Amino acid sequence: DLSKESALEALSELSDRQWNAYCVLSDDVRPSVADVLISMWDGRCIDSAETIVSIVSRLGLGRVLRFLSEIDPNQTSPDVYIEIHEAVEELRDSVEDPYSGMQS
């Protein structure tokens, strides 16, 4: 019975721990997390958009990034659209590997 905000906060904390363990999220878990994030999407809330983008980047959730890239700008607030547009541009080529920026 978590609120959406509490659930996103918990997922954010877990994604941070996962990323800091230097271990890519299991293929068994990845689709379920993606489903949850997509179901929690709110195109009018910048806080949840920022949290979802950070989770996507830490867990390598390409399906969620593709979902975000297909969102109609008319279905979001301007600041949310800017956030997702910037995230898509930044992560498009590397989202599946959350550690790509660390490779030399």
Order of alpha helices (4+ residues) and beta strands (2+ residues): alpha-alpha-alpha-alpha-alpha
